[in-house]
């Protein structure tokens, strides 16, 4: 028997050790570098290849997760388009709020029985002028506050304020006011002490 270690070939077939070098016999020769034994190869399931199968599974899992995220994002975008914050109810509420806060002032010589203005304008002679307030919705209050300012220098100065009784269901109001001095006047209606509901400017000559 030839020794795998020292190549001595006169060892008896029944010998366990080499008579030349003492190496144990019947041991498979070591494989050269670069070779691998079948026993050393990992047992890989047939469904997964040794050339990246695990990576393929991980990639598939990540791809599924990304796909789910994309689907959710699309659903959210569609929900925003179909039922955005600007829904019909929200639009109605905001529009009502804007309308409620919107009024306008006109000045005229007189008003008719329906409070329509007669000879409206923004410049009048000294004397009685009607101040007319109109809103797109009912006033909703039983009292309106009228503030009268007169231009002094480069700013308006408060001349006085008046508490006027009105119908909460009405949306048009008119009151006569006598201007005794020439100048530019600013008229402001308020529903509350800190809320200008409508403002107008008139010139008295």
PyMOL commands that set and color helices and strands:
alter all, ss='L'
color gray80, all
select helices_A, chain A and resi 38-40+53-82+88-100
alter helices_A, ss='H'
color red, helices_A
select strands_A, chain A and resi 103-111+117-121+123-124+127-135+143-152+155-165+172-179+183-192+195-204
alter strands_A, ss='S'
color yellow, strands_A
deselect
rebuild
show_as cartoon
